[in-house]
């Protein structure tokens, strides 16, 4: 299955994958990130439940601390 992450095409290893599985696949577990799927923010509590579909467009951004 192909999706788009931050404008780049990505081939997923499975036809059935959740947002949480994608986070794990991209080795982002434990990182402070926000994910938008097709224009809608996906709450972190919904990562395990939201199924990705072919051609989904995701934006993944990380929090940057500083001062």
N, C-alpha and C positions, 0 to 999 in steps of 0.2 A: 504494500500500500504506500502511496506517495502522499506526503503532506508538505507544507511549506512552513519553514521556521525562520522568522526574521527575514523573509523574502527569498530564502534559498530552498530549493527542492531537497527533500530528504526522503529516502526510501526506508520504510520501517521493516523490521524483520518479521512482523506478524500482521495479519489482516485484522486482528482484534487486539487493540491496545488502548489502555486508559491513559489519561494525562499523567497519572502517577507512574505508570510503567514507562512513559516517555521520559519523565524526569530521571528515573533510575537509569534508563538506557543512555541518556546524555550525561550521566555522572554528575547530576546537579542536586542529589539528595543532600539535605542539610543546609543548602545555600538559601540565602534570602532572595527569593525570586518572585516575580509576578508574571502570570500568564494570561494573555488575551487570546481567545479562540473565536475567529470569525467576527471580530469586533466586540465581543462580550468578555468581561473579566471572569475568569474561573476562580472562585474562592478556593483557597487551599483545602478547606474541608471537603470540597467536591472533587479533588484530584482523583481519588480512587473510583469515583462513580461515573465520571465523564468519559464516554467512549469516543475515541477519535474516528473520523470518517475520512475516506479518500478525498484529497484536495483541500482538506482543512487548512486554514491559514492561521498560524500561531505567531504571536509576538511574545518573546521571553526576555524580560529585563531583570537585571540584578540590582539590588540595593547597594549603594556605595556610601560608606561611612566616612566621616572626616570632620575636621573642625578647625 
